[in-house]
């Protein structure tokens, strides 16, 4: 059995990027619809809380295969980047884009682990 990689740096970058997504997305949507803004927070926080891959988190509510966890991370990264460009000035959006890019690079080991050995729901 392949052990989960030590991904403390990746986890920290991923968490900061998630925080940005949780703030920037409703900020970007608030001008269009307060309901969409609220729903975006529910989706961005709720989906990764409810759906996770066994072995990746201590508490799994609904188990999903590794590729689903990867898609949820990609959703967070995309939300952070796109929303930061829509909601904030360039001098803020550029560092957010760099942060998301760094997160992509550091997540590779974890993602390989998530898809290794057909890490599927038992």
Steps between C-alpha positions, in 0.01 A plus 500: 500500500637840404512745791348844471777750421605763750337806349516767770615771258240396244231497771591851613494638145176316426337638816601860425372462143172359633465799733549733204234310304258519792541879516550595134220293350211645701662842465499464120143367495347740753443770239298259290306306761529467875349153465776388261758648734361300793470183293859532387615487862284195564644324195864595559496407869227236504606269218855434628364460853243240400689316225852369561724209417561239770851536639527863392301639793445372850121530481327394180129575476443380143789310345601583144782377277827695486422662166189663655714655774736633234206656314384669820847652549503617138159662557643692797808610303294612201256687723783681676670609177193593293322673787809696605533638145129591495479648849835658574766718339783347300755552777296255714395260224857438382623367838185287529577350159858432607374342823264271308783408261727412791221292648465310173870417503511391864182290471650262240630244752171490685306469176720211384429334833125565467480327163753225585379148547157600376426674828126450471215487743485158671 
